[in-house]
């Protein structure tokens, strides 16, 4: 299957996006199609043997919409011109609609009018002339609405076009009748209603466009993080070049306050970097020779030279932008309900409008009453709010995720994150750092002397335990002497000579095999081993001098993350291939509810499946190749970006900083987004549920007023603005602070 994403212009409501989806979906070879009304972005998966991009684009055009070139500069210019056009049309309509409304309604409230307007014919002609500029300003409703109606895909423009056309037709009929002497026809003049409807809808569309622009700025803000220029080292000097043109192997100079122009490795210098745009964490990260730096992050302190390590279109920032764009082009499962409603909504509204007008005529009401009902129902029921309810929330949710170092691969992942009740955690590299550190030093004499001898013996080795011993000596400031005659004893330890003395460092069995009595340290060694720590013994000239214990250290954020999950009502289960003692120690230190030890990759999948079978919504969190099957098996797979590529490809969510604190943050964002979607859908559906009967005249049945078409137009615009405003509220939330946005279902321990 191939995948293509492109922009479509001209869509104004949910019916428009539904029409585009139907047109593309009907093509042979198209497997999935998703149209995002808020961004105008279309994502299509297709079989290249059955269909190609040309046919897909042709289907869009045949449905009445435009394929917009995927060029950010041209797109920005198009949006600027479109915004200017909307503003100018709105101004034109307002300039003539306000005096028209005064002329038409002023007399009813005793407002003074020019004397020549006391003549019915003059009044009718004056209203006609004042109405024409508004009709011209709203010409797009007619040029788009009627063709959509004829194609069998009526949309918002169709409803506005039909409603105002009914008002204009009645008004023109009345004007002709008045000119031929029938003064009683003046009660059928609706010029002011048509003009005000167009004006209010144009105003609503303009404000909605501005608000949607704020929502769509998310990717634009990410792209702005990448600096335009870079200082390239050439022949010993510097030259300013476009950052996008940097190649692998180029060396750049980055000074304090500048953003790194590429992903690369520090060759010289020392500094700290603000990587919050990637990880969501505000704490600076130290950078020295050999450290990786990332495009878009800020150099805070010192000047450094860095070598470009990957192409510009493969940087972490580029991958984040691509994943956010991909997620915002997809639909959440909850959106399917709105899609089903929209598919039949506009035709149903048209039928209701005609039926309500006919019913009032049969009930004895005059033509003016019936026309008012017809216009009001058509105008008030535009499905804009319904179409915006889900995509705007998805955009804000994925943007919040990117700001917090959480990448949701699609909208479904964002929704599922809001439904998770249990988190299954891998241990190594997820709950723990994934590298051993020295935790205990037990010595016959001075612990630092023992550490110095052990570090000298292990210094030539690349084994993780050896590096942990050497690192611990360095941290304590212990001097490490040089060793001679180094020999690695595979699976057991090492031997060498330090200051002329024979040194053995390794497991207990190695020393015993060499005739060394280690019984003096049995008590300490056994106690440490029982807690899951790895114990290494040290002997000098055949005498046991002590031991060192090592363990995979807990990530600093793990205990806090687990505690936060508990506050959110989310249960935790750690699933690890390590033994019982190690699993018990780590689970207790992190505060994890349950653990399963000695688990192979298939066992991890079984644990996830058992939790799901018990009715839980399970998020699996891992970072290794062996976690990939379980990541796929979970309702939601969350991978640490510090892990393997396979794990990240198998996951639905990626935590960029590799910090376990990103997990509760991802769930909070998911919950807030899901709640926001439900609020928007409620606002959109309750609006139509209440307003359509009001427009049809239900209050009049009980002696109440009849809804004016002008009020109907204002209400329709306000419904869309309420949905947009609610989505923007999601963007203002702070997810960096602890404290769940919504509490979830509790977790009952299960015997996994």
C-alpha positions in Angstrom: 0.0 0.0 0.0 1.1 3.5 -0.8 0.2 6.6 1.2 -0.3 10.2 0.0 -1.2 13.4 1.9 -2.3 16.6 0.2 -4.3 19.7 0.9 -7.9 20.4 -0.4 -9.2 23.9 -0.8 -12.9 25.1 -0.7 -14.2 22.9 2.1 -16.4 24.8 4.5 -18.3 22.3 6.6 -18.6 18.6 7.5 -20.7 17.9 4.5 -17.8 19.1 2.3 -15.2 16.8 3.9 -17.7 14.0 3.7 -18.2 14.6 0.0 -14.5 14.5 -0.6 -14.2 11.3 1.4 -17.0 9.6 -0.5 -15.5 10.7 -3.9 -12.0 9.3 -3.0 -13.3 6.3 -1.2 -15.3 5.2 -4.2 -12.2 4.7 -6.3 -11.0 1.1 -6.8 -7.8 0.4 -4.9 -8.4 3.0 -2.1 -8.3 1.3 1.3 -8.6 4.2 3.7 -9.2 8.0 3.3 -9.3 10.6 6.0 -10.2 14.2 5.5 -9.5 16.8 8.2 -11.9 19.7 7.8 -9.9 21.9 10.2 -6.6 21.7 8.3 -7.9 20.9 4.8 -5.5 17.9 4.9 -6.3 14.6 3.2 -4.6 11.3 3.9 -5.1 8.4 1.5 -3.8 4.8 1.5 -4.1 3.1 -1.9 -3.0 0.2 -4.0 -0.8 1.6 -6.8 -2.0 -1.2 -9.1 -5.6 0.0 -8.8 -5.3 3.7 -8.6 -2.8 6.5 -8.7 -2.5 10.1 -7.4 -3.8 11.5 -10.6 -7.1 9.7 -10.3 -7.4 10.6 -6.6 -6.8 14.3 -7.5 -9.4 14.1 -10.3 -12.0 12.6 -7.9 -11.4 15.6 -5.6 -11.9 18.1 -8.5 -15.0 16.2 -9.7 -16.6 16.6 -6.3 -16.3 20.4 -6.6 -13.1 21.1 -4.6 -9.5 22.1 -5.4 -6.2 20.2 -4.8 -3.8 22.7 -3.3 -0.1 22.2 -4.0 1.8 21.0 -0.9 4.1 24.0 -0.7 4.2 25.8 2.6 5.1 29.2 1.1 2.4 29.0 -1.5 -0.1 27.7 1.1 0.7 30.6 3.4 0.2 33.1 0.5 -3.0 31.4 -0.5 -4.3 31.6 3.1 -3.3 35.3 3.3 -5.1 36.1 0.1 -8.2 34.1 1.2 -8.2 35.9 4.5 -8.0 39.3 2.8 -10.8 38.3 0.5 -13.0 37.2 3.4 -12.3 40.5 5.2 -13.1 42.6 2.2 -16.3 40.8 1.5 -17.3 41.2 5.2 -16.7 44.9 5.1 -18.6 45.3 1.9 -21.6 43.5 3.3 -21.6 45.3 6.7 -21.4 48.7 5.0 -24.7 48.1 3.2 -26.4 45.6 5.6 -26.5 48.1 8.5 -28.3 50.9 6.6 -30.6 48.3 5.0 -31.6 46.9 8.4 -32.2 50.5 9.6 -34.4 51.3 6.6 -36.4 48.0 6.9 -36.8 47.9 10.6 -36.4 51.5 11.8 -40.0 52.5 11.0 -41.4 49.7 13.2 -39.5 51.3 16.2 -40.3 54.9 15.4 -36.9 55.8 14.0 -36.9 58.7 11.5 -36.7 57.8 7.8 -36.3 60.0 4.7 -39.6 61.2 3.4 -39.3 59.5 0.0 -39.2 56.1 1.8 -42.8 56.5 2.9 -43.7 55.4 -0.5 -44.0 51.5 -0.7 -42.4 51.3 -4.1 -39.5 53.5 -3.2 -39.0 51.5 0.0 -38.9 48.2 -1.9 -36.5 49.5 -4.5 -34.2 51.1 -1.9 -34.0 47.8 0.0 -33.3 45.9 -3.2 -30.4 48.2 -4.1 -29.0 48.1 -0.5 -29.2 44.3 -0.6 -27.3 43.7 -3.8 -23.8 44.4 -2.4 -24.3 41.9 0.3 -25.4 39.3 -2.2 -22.3 40.1 -4.2 -20.2 39.8 -1.1 -21.7 36.4 -0.4 -21.5 35.2 -3.9 -19.4 32.2 -2.8 -22.4 30.7 -1.1 -24.2 30.5 -4.5 -21.3 29.6 -6.7 -20.4 26.7 -4.4 -23.7 25.8 -2.9 -25.8 25.3 -5.9 -23.3 23.1 -7.8 -22.9 21.0 -4.7 -26.6 20.6 -4.5 -26.8 19.6 -8.2 -24.0 17.0 -7.6 -26.0 15.5 -4.8 -23.6 16.6 -2.1 -25.4 19.6 -0.5 -23.3 21.4 2.1 -23.3 24.5 4.3 -23.1 26.7 1.2 -26.1 25.0 -0.2 -28.2 25.7 2.9 -27.2 29.3 3.0 -27.8 29.6 -0.7 -31.2 28.0 -0.5 -32.2 30.0 2.6 -31.2 33.4 1.2 -32.5 32.6 -2.2 -35.9 31.9 -0.7 -35.8 35.2 1.0 -34.6 37.0 -2.2 -37.3 35.3 -4.3 -40.0 36.3 -1.9 -38.6 39.8 -1.8 -38.4 40.2 -5.6 -41.9 38.9 -6.0 -43.1 41.4 -3.4 -41.2 44.2 -5.1 -42.8 43.5 -8.5 -46.2 43.3 -6.9 -45.7 46.6 -5.1 -44.5 48.3 -8.3 -47.7 47.0 -10.0 -49.9 48.5 -7.2 -50.3 45.7 -4.6 -49.1 47.5 -1.4 -50.1 44.5 0.7 -47.2 42.5 -0.7 -44.8 44.6 1.4 -45.1 42.0 4.2 -43.2 39.6 2.0 -40.0 41.8 1.8 -37.1 39.8 3.2 -34.2 41.9 1.8 -32.9 42.8 5.2 -33.0 39.1 6.4 -31.1 37.9 3.3 -28.5 40.7 3.8 -28.1 40.2 7.5 -27.9 36.4 7.1 -25.1 36.8 4.6 -23.3 39.4 6.8 -23.5 37.3 10.0 -22.4 34.1 8.3 -19.5 36.0 6.7 -18.6 37.4 10.1 -18.8 33.9 11.7 -16.7 32.4 8.9 -14.1 35.2 9.2 -13.8 34.8 13.0 -13.8 31.0 12.7 -11.0 31.2 10.1 -8.9 33.3 12.4 -9.5 30.9 15.3 -8.8 27.9 13.2 -5.6 29.6 12.0 -4.4 29.7 15.6 -5.1 26.0 15.9 -3.2 25.2 12.7 -0.2 27.2 13.9 1.1 24.2 15.8 3.2 22.7 13.0 4.2 26.2 11.9 5.6 26.9 15.3 7.5 23.6 15.2 9.0 24.5 11.8 10.0 27.9 13.1 12.2 26.2 15.7 14.6 25.3 12.9 17.1 28.1 12.3 17.3 29.5 8.8 21.1 29.9 8.7 24.2 28.1 10.0 27.8 29.1 10.5 29.7 26.6 8.5 33.4 26.0 9.0 35.2 26.2 5.7 39.0 26.2 5.2 39.6 27.4 8.8 37.0 30.2 8.4 33.3 30.6 8.8 30.6 31.1 6.2 26.9 31.7 6.8 24.9 29.2 4.7 21.2 28.1 4.7 20.7 25.5 7.4 18.6 23.3 5.1 21.6 22.9 2.8 23.9 21.3 5.4 25.3 17.9 4.6 26.4 15.0 6.7 30.0 15.6 7.7 29.8 19.4 7.7 31.1 21.2 10.8 29.2 24.1 12.2 29.9 26.7 14.9 27.0 27.4 17.4 27.3 30.2 19.8 25.4 30.9 23.0 21.8 31.9 22.4 21.7 30.3 18.9 19.7 27.2 17.9 21.6 24.2 16.7 21.0 24.0 12.9 21.3 20.2 12.6 21.5 16.9 14.5 25.2 16.4 15.2 28.0 15.5 17.5 30.0 18.0 19.5 33.6 18.0 18.4 34.9 20.7 20.7 33.7 22.9 23.5 31.4 22.5 26.4 27.9 24.0 26.9 24.3 23.2 28.0 21.3 23.0 25.8 17.6 23.7 26.2 16.0 20.6 24.7 12.5 21.4 26.1 11.1 21.6 22.5 11.9 17.9 22.1 11.4 16.5 25.5 9.1 18.9 27.3 11.6 19.1 30.1 12.9 22.5 31.0 16.1 21.4 32.8 19.3 22.2 30.7 21.3 19.2 29.4 25.1 19.4 29.6 26.9 18.9 26.2 30.6 18.0 25.9 32.8 16.4 23.3 30.9 13.3 21.9 27.5 14.5 23.0 24.7 14.6 20.5 22.9 17.9 19.8 19.6 18.3 18.0 18.3 20.8 15.4 16.1 23.5 16.9 17.4 23.1 20.5 19.0 26.2 22.1 22.7 26.5 22.9 22.7 28.2 26.3 26.2 28.7 27.6 29.4 28.1 25.5 30.5 28.1 21.9 30.8 24.7 20.4 31.7 23.0 17.1 29.5 20.2 16.0 29.6 17.8 13.1 26.4 17.1 11.2 25.4 13.4 11.6 22.2 13.0 9.6 20.4 14.6 6.6 18.2 17.5 7.5 15.0 15.7 6.5 15.9 12.9 9.0 16.5 15.1 12.1 14.5 14.5 15.3 12.7 17.7 14.7 11.8 16.7 11.1 10.5 13.4 12.4 8.4 15.1 15.1 6.9 17.5 12.5 6.1 14.5 10.2 4.5 12.5 13.0 2.4 15.5 14.2 1.3 16.2 10.6 0.4 12.5 10.2 -1.5 12.4 13.5 -3.5 15.6 12.6 -4.4 14.1 9.2 -6.1 11.1 10.8 -9.5 10.6 12.5 -10.3 9.4 16.0 -12.8 6.5 16.2 -15.2 8.8 18.1 -15.4 10.9 14.9 -17.2 8.1 13.1 -20.4 9.0 14.8 -20.3 12.6 13.6 -19.4 11.3 10.1 -22.5 9.1 10.1 -24.7 12.0 11.2 -23.2 14.4 8.6 -23.7 12.0 5.7 -27.5 12.4 6.0 -27.7 15.7 7.8 -28.1 18.3 5.1 -30.7 16.4 3.1 -32.6 15.8 6.3 -32.5 19.5 7.2 -33.8 20.5 3.7 -36.7 18.0 4.1 -37.5 19.4 7.6 -37.5 23.0 6.3 -39.9 22.2 3.5 -42.1 20.0 5.7 -42.3 22.7 8.4 -43.2 25.5 6.0 -45.8 23.3 4.3 -47.3 22.3 7.7 -47.7 25.9 8.8 -49.4 26.8 5.4 -51.8 23.9 5.9 -52.4 25.1 9.5 -53.6 28.4 8.1 -50.6 30.6 8.4 -49.8 33.1 5.6 -46.9 32.9 3.1 -44.7 35.2 5.1 -44.8 33.0 8.1 -44.1 29.9 6.1 -41.2 31.5 4.3 -39.7 32.7 7.6 -39.8 29.1 8.9 -38.2 27.8 5.7 -35.4 30.3 5.8 -34.7 29.9 9.5 -34.5 26.1 9.5 -32.2 26.1 6.4 -29.9 28.8 7.9 -29.7 27.6 11.6 -28.8 24.0 10.8 -25.5 24.4 9.0 -23.3 21.5 10.1 -20.1 23.5 10.6 -19.8 22.9 14.3 -20.3 19.2 13.9 -17.5 18.9 11.4 -15.1 20.9 13.5 -15.8 19.2 16.8 -13.3 16.3 16.5 -10.5 17.6 14.2 -9.8 20.8 16.2 -9.5 18.9 19.4 -7.1 16.4 17.7 -5.0 19.2 16.4 -4.7 20.8 19.8 -4.1 17.4 21.6 -1.3 16.4 19.2 0.2 19.8 19.4 0.2 19.7 23.2 1.8 16.3 22.9 4.6 17.7 20.8 5.1 20.5 23.2 5.5 18.0 26.0 7.8 15.6 24.2 4.9 13.1 23.5 4.4 12.0 19.9 1.0 10.5 19.1 1.2 8.6 15.8 -2.5 9.0 15.0 -5.8 10.3 16.3 -6.8 6.8 17.5 -3.8 6.7 19.8 -4.8 10.0 21.3 -8.3 8.8 22.0 -7.0 5.4 23.4 -4.6 7.3 25.7 -7.7 8.9 27.3 -9.2 5.5 28.0 -6.3 3.6 29.5 -6.9 2.0 32.9 -3.7 -0.1 33.4 -0.1 0.5 32.3 2.2 -2.5 31.8 5.8 -1.5 32.2 9.0 -3.1 30.9 11.8 -2.8 33.5 15.2 -2.3 31.9 15.5 1.0 30.1 12.0 2.0 31.1 11.6 1.9 34.8 15.3 1.7 35.3 18.2 3.4 33.5 19.2 0.2 31.7 22.9 0.5 32.8 24.3 -0.9 36.1 25.8 1.3 38.8 27.8 0.4 41.9 25.5 0.5 44.9 27.6 -1.0 47.7 31.3 -1.4 48.5 32.2 -3.9 51.3 35.9 -4.0 52.1 38.3 -5.6 54.6 40.1 -2.2 54.8 39.6 1.2 53.2 36.7 1.0 50.6 38.4 3.5 48.3 41.6 1.4 48.2 39.4 -1.6 47.2 37.6 0.4 44.6 40.9 1.7 43.1 42.2 -1.9 42.7 39.0 -3.1 41.2 38.8 -0.1 38.8 42.4 -0.6 37.7 41.6 -4.3 36.9 38.4 -3.4 35.0 39.6 -0.3 33.2 40.7 -2.1 30.0 37.3 -4.0 29.8 34.3 -2.8 27.9 31.9 -5.0 29.9 28.9 -2.9 31.3 29.8 -4.0 34.9 33.4 -3.0 34.3 32.4 0.4 33.1 30.1 0.8 36.2 33.1 0.2 38.5 35.4 2.6 36.7 32.6 5.2 36.6 32.0 4.9 40.3 35.7 5.3 41.0 35.7 8.5 38.9 32.6 9.9 40.6 34.3 9.3 44.1 37.5 10.9 42.9 39.5 7.8 43.5 42.8 7.5 41.7 43.1 4.5 39.5 46.6 2.9 39.0 47.7 1.3 35.8 47.2 -2.5 35.4 49.5 -4.9 33.6 48.9 -8.4 32.2 45.2 -7.9 31.8 43.3 -11.1 30.9 39.5 -11.3 30.4 38.1 -14.6 31.8 34.9 -15.0 29.7 31.8 -15.2 31.9 33.8 -15.1 35.1 35.8 -11.9 35.5 39.3 -10.5 34.9 42.8 -11.0 36.2 45.8 -8.6 36.1 48.8 -7.2 38.0 48.5 -3.9 39.9 51.6 -2.5 41.5 53.2 -5.9 41.3 50.3 -7.7 43.0 48.0 -10.3 41.4 44.5 -9.1 41.3 41.3 -11.1 40.6 37.9 -9.5 40.1 34.8 -11.5 39.3 32.1 -13.8 40.5 32.4 -15.8 43.7 33.0 -19.1 41.9 36.0 -17.6 40.0 37.8 -16.8 43.2 37.0 -20.1 44.9 38.2 -22.0 41.8 41.5 -20.1 42.2 41.8 -21.2 45.9 40.6 -17.9 47.4 38.6 -18.1 50.7 35.7 -15.7 50.4 33.8 -16.9 53.5 34.4 -13.7 55.4 32.1 -11.9 53.0 29.4 -14.6 52.6 27.0 -12.8 54.8 27.2 -9.5 53.0 27.4 -11.2 49.5 24.3 -13.4 50.1 22.3 -10.5 51.5 23.0 -8.3 48.6 22.4 -11.1 46.1 19.0 -11.8 47.6 17.9 -8.2 46.8 18.7 -8.8 43.1 22.0 -7.1 43.0 25.0 -8.4 41.1 28.0 -9.1 43.4 31.6 -9.0 42.3 34.4 -10.1 44.6 38.0 -8.7 44.7 41.1 -10.7 45.7 44.7 -9.4 45.9 47.6 -11.9 46.0 45.1 -14.7 46.8 43.4 -13.0 49.7 39.8 -11.8 49.5 39.7 -8.1 50.1 36.0 -7.3 49.6 33.2 -7.1 47.2 31.2 -4.6 45.1 27.4 -4.8 44.5 25.8 -3.4 41.3 22.3 -2.9 40.1 20.4 -1.3 37.3 19.4 2.0 38.9 15.9 3.4 39.0 15.2 6.3 36.7 14.8 9.5 38.8 11.3 10.0 37.4 10.0 6.5 37.8 8.6 6.7 41.4 7.0 10.0 40.7 5.5 8.7 37.4 4.0 5.6 39.1 2.7 7.8 41.9 1.0 10.1 39.4 -0.5 7.2 37.6 -2.0 6.0 40.9 -3.5 9.4 41.5 -5.1 9.2 38.1 -6.7 5.9 39.0 -4.4 4.0 36.6 -2.9 0.6 37.8 0.6 -0.5 37.1 2.2 -3.9 36.3 5.9 -4.4 35.7 6.8 -7.2 33.3 10.5 -8.2 33.2 12.7 -11.0 32.1 14.8 -10.5 35.3 14.6 -12.8 38.3 12.3 -12.6 41.3 14.7 -10.7 43.6 15.5 -8.0 41.0 11.9 -7.6 40.0 10.8 -7.3 43.6 13.4 -4.7 44.5 12.7 -2.5 41.5 8.9 -2.7 41.9 9.1 -1.8 45.6 11.4 1.1 44.9 9.1 2.5 42.2 5.9 1.8 44.0 4.5 -0.4 41.2 1.3 -2.4 42.1 2.3 -5.8 40.7 5.2 -7.4 38.8 5.8 -10.5 36.7 9.4 -11.8 36.7 11.2 -14.1 34.3 9.0 -13.1 31.4 10.0 -13.9 27.9 8.6 -11.8 25.0 5.7 -14.2 24.6 5.0 -14.0 28.3 4.8 -10.2 28.1 2.2 -10.6 25.4 0.2 -13.1 27.5 0.2 -10.7 30.5 -1.2 -7.9 28.3 -3.8 -10.1 26.7 -4.9 -11.3 30.2 -5.3 -7.8 31.4 -7.4 -6.9 28.3 -9.5 -10.0 28.8 -10.3 -8.7 32.3 -11.8 -5.6 30.8 -8.8 -3.3 31.2 -7.7 -0.8 28.6 -3.9 -1.6 28.6 -1.0 0.7 27.7 2.3 -1.3 27.3 5.4 0.8 27.8 8.8 -0.5 26.6 12.0 0.3 24.8 13.6 -2.9 23.6 13.3 -5.3 20.7 11.8 -7.9 23.0 9.0 -5.4 23.9 7.8 -5.0 20.3 5.2 -7.9 20.4 3.7 -6.6 23.7 3.6 -3.0 22.4 1.6 -4.3 19.4 -0.6 -6.4 21.7 -1.6 -3.5 24.0 -4.5 -1.2 23.3 -1.8 1.5 23.3 1.9 0.9 22.8 4.2 3.6 24.3 7.9 3.5 23.4 10.8 5.4 24.9 12.7 7.3 22.2 15.9 6.2 24.0 15.2 2.6 23.0 15.3 0.6 19.8 13.9 1.6 16.4 11.8 -1.5 16.3 10.1 -0.6 19.6 9.3 2.9 18.3 8.0 1.6 15.0 5.7 -0.9 16.9 4.3 1.8 19.3 1.4 4.2 18.9 3.0 6.8 21.1 6.7 7.8 21.5 8.1 9.6 24.6 10.9 11.7 23.1 12.9 12.3 26.2 12.8 8.6 27.4 11.5 9.9 30.7 8.8 7.7 32.4 7.1 10.9 33.5 6.0 11.2 29.9 3.6 8.3 30.4 1.2 9.9 32.8 1.6 13.1 30.8 0.5 11.3 27.7 -2.5 9.9 29.4 -3.5 13.3 30.8 -3.3 14.8 27.3 -5.4 11.9 26.0 -8.0 12.3 28.7 -8.2 16.0 28.2 -8.5 15.7 24.4 -11.1 13.0 24.6 -13.1 15.1 27.1 -12.7 18.1 24.8 -14.0 16.1 21.8 -17.1 14.9 23.8 -17.8 18.5 24.9 -17.5 19.7 21.3 -19.8 17.0 20.0 -22.3 17.8 22.7 -22.2 21.5 21.9 -22.7 20.8 18.2 -25.4 18.1 18.6 -27.4 19.9 21.4 -27.3 23.1 19.3 -29.0 21.4 16.3 -31.3 19.4 18.6 -32.6 22.5 20.2 -32.4 25.1 17.4 -34.0 23.2 14.5 -37.3 22.8 16.4 -37.1 26.5 17.5 -36.6 27.6 13.9 -39.4 25.3 12.8 -41.8 27.3 15.0 -42.3 25.0 18.0 -42.5 27.9 20.5 -45.2 29.5 18.4 -47.4 26.4 19.0 -47.5 27.4 22.7 -47.9 31.1 22.1 -44.3 32.0 21.9 -42.4 34.0 19.3 -41.2 32.8 15.9 -37.5 32.7 15.4 -36.2 35.4 13.0 -33.9 34.3 10.2 -31.4 36.9 11.3 -31.3 35.4 14.8 -31.0 32.0 13.2 -27.9 33.2 11.2 -26.3 34.6 14.4 -27.0 31.4 16.3 -25.4 29.3 13.5 -22.2 31.4 13.6 -22.0 31.3 17.4 -22.3 27.5 17.4 -19.1 27.1 15.3 -17.3 29.7 17.4 -18.2 27.9 20.6 -16.6 24.7 19.3 -13.5 26.5 18.1 -13.2 28.4 21.4 -13.5 25.2 23.4 -10.8 23.5 21.3 -8.5 26.5 21.9 -9.1 26.1 25.6 -7.4 22.7 25.4 -4.3 24.4 24.0 -4.1 26.7 27.0 -3.9 23.8 29.5 -0.6 23.1 31.2 0.3 19.4 31.2 3.9 19.8 32.5 2.5 20.0 36.1 1.5 16.9 37.9 -2.2 16.3 38.7 -4.5 14.4 36.4 -7.0 16.4 34.3 -9.6 13.6 34.6 -9.6 10.7 37.0 -9.9 7.3 35.4 -11.3 3.9 36.5 -9.5 2.2 39.4 -7.4 -0.9 38.9 -8.3 -4.2 40.6 -5.1 -6.4 41.0 -5.2 -9.5 39.0 -3.2 -12.7 39.4 -1.1 -12.2 36.3 
